[in-house]
Amino acid sequence: MYIVIFVTAGSKEEAQKIIQGLLQEKLVACGTIIDGAESHFWWQGKIDQAKETLLILKTRKALFPKVVKKVKSLHSYEVPEIIALPIVAGNKQYLEWIDESTR
């Protein structure tokens, strides 16, 4: 099974550091950075907002626990967003590439 993981980071540089760390360990096949996201959220009992960078990661579900551990080790947030959604269908060659690119 394949998943897409969303992670928000405090800056583009932090997002790049996270993706590079995940790629080097072959925990994800691909990471996409979308800079300029604006997040609104509850934090410490009040509504807050922040400019963030969104990472979209593609990998295998079996690697999710290792991805979480690695992201936490590289992330500056106390409670980083690390959420996964299943890929219910996809280009067969692309999914095979995910298999070949991860361990």
N, C-alpha and C positions, 0 to 999 in steps of 0.2 A: 504494500500500500504506500502511496505517495502523499505528501502533505505540502502545504504552503504555510509558512510561518511568518507572522507579522511581529516586528520588533520596532519600537520607537526609541530614538536616541536623541540626546541633547544637542548634537551638532553633526554636520556632514563628516567631519574628521573622525568623530567617535564611531559613526556608522561604518566608515571605511575601515577603521581598525577592527571592528567586530567582524565584518565580512572577510577581511584578509585572514583573521585568525581561524574562522570556520572553514575557509577554502583550504588553507594550509594543512588542516587536519582531515580534509576530505569529508567533513560533516555535512556540507551542502554542495550541491552541484552548481548553484547560481545564486547570486544575491543582487537585487535591484535596489538602488537608492533613489528615494523621492524626497528631495529637499524642499523645505518651505511649508511643511504641514503645520497646521494650527490645531492644537489639542485643547479641549475644555474638559475638566474632570474634577471629581471630588478628591481632596487631599487634606488630611489632618483636620477634618471637620468643616472644611469650607470649599466653595467652588473656586477653582484656580484655572489658569490657562498658561500655555507655553508654546513657543515656536519649537518644532521638533523636526527630525528627519525620520522618515519611514523606511524601514528595510523590509523587503519582500524576499523570503528565502525559499528555495525549492529543494526538497530532500525526501528521504524515505522515513516513514513513521517510526521505524525501529531505531533511528538515530536521534529522535526527539530528546530523550533524557540527556544525551551527551551534548546536544546543541544548547539546551537550557544551562547546563553546567558551564560550558565555554562562554556563552553570552554573559552570564552572571560574573564570570571572572574578568571580563573585559569592560563591563558596563559601569557607568558612574552612578546610576540611579539606585536608590535603596530598594525599590520594588519595580524592576523593569517589566515592561509589557513584553511577554513572550507567549503568543497564542498560536495555535495550529488549527488549520482547517483541512479537511480531506480533499484530495483531488479525486473527483468521482469519475472523470473521464479525461483523456488526453491523447495527443498525437503519439502513436506507438513508438516512433523513433525518438521523440523527446523523452518519453518515460524510460526507454532503454538507455538513453544518454545519462539520465539521472542515476540509474543503476551503475553504469560504467564510471561515473565521476565521483561516487561516494564509496565509503567502505564500511 
